[in-house]
């Protein structure tokens, strides 16, 4: 009788173990077969902040839709405003020294006076302006100034001269003929010309002989810029 009871208990335990094993297998997958771990593809959004941020909290904008900004700048050709250079100068501003070419025109003497046009030509690709008096100085071969700074002609009225690319403006350079005035003379190698409101000068070779540098009637005078070449 004892042997029969022990056999029944072993049979019950075996049935229970088989049932538990069946339940465990069924929980692994729907087919009854255990599967290996799976990895999902895709990129997680940045943690917190705007979804367009780069992860540091700074929004990133790109016209191509990429996640990295290129950092390059572009200018629309259809903009309704005037285009400006990297320095902030608009197309209607004054001409700068680097944009100009200088020369001295031929002498137009009269009544004991020597009269030369100082001509500035717009060598840039934009329209710019000049207004007022140039700066000028006679220089020797070593770059030393000869004589005093020229004087500004009294009574001159300044007007703004607009120069399209290739156009010119001129100002008068006048002095008394030294042979008539008796002024002490020197023969320059160069004429330094400074455009209005600029600091840098253009150097033009001087081929017109002696100029007055001291003594009676030695002053050199300048007029304001006008349109054209003065020819």
C-alpha positions, 0 to 999 in steps of 0.5 A: 500500500505504501509503494502504491502511494509513493508511485502516485506522488511521483506521477503527480510531480512529473505531470506538474513539471511537464505542465510548467515546462510547457507554459515557459516555452509558450511565453518565449514566442508565439510559435513555441520556439525561443528567439534571440534578442532583436535590435531596432533600426533608427536614430533617437531624437536629441534628449530634450529641447527642440528636435532640430537641435544638435544635442547641445541645445543650439538649433541647427538650420540647413536648407538641404534638410541635413542635420549639420549646418554648412556655415556658408553664406549666400546672397540672393540675386533677387534681393530688393536691397542694394548689395553691400561688400564684406566691409558694409559699403553700399554701391552708392558710397564714395570711391576708395583709393584702391578703386581709382586710377590717377593721371595728370592731364596736359598743361593748359597755360594762360596769363602766367599760370600753369594749369593741370587737370588731376584725373581720377578714373573709376577702375572698379566694377561698381558705381561710386562717388567723389566730392570736394578737393583732392589732396596733392603733394610733389615728391622727389625720387626718395618720396620726400615732399617738395614745397608746402601743401597746395592750398584750396581755391577759395570760392569753389563749390563742391558737388557730388560726382557719380562715377560709373565704372570707367568714368572720370572726374578731374580737379585743377592743379594751378601755380604761377609760372616760376620764370615769371614769378621768380619763385624757387623751384624743384623738379618732382619725380612724382605727384601724390594724389589723395582722393577726397575723404581717403587716407591712402594716396596714388602716385603719378609720375610727374613729367611737367618740369620744375614747380615752385617750392618757396619764395614769392608766388610759390603757392600751388592751388587746387580746385574741387572735382568736376565730371570729365577729364578736364580736356 
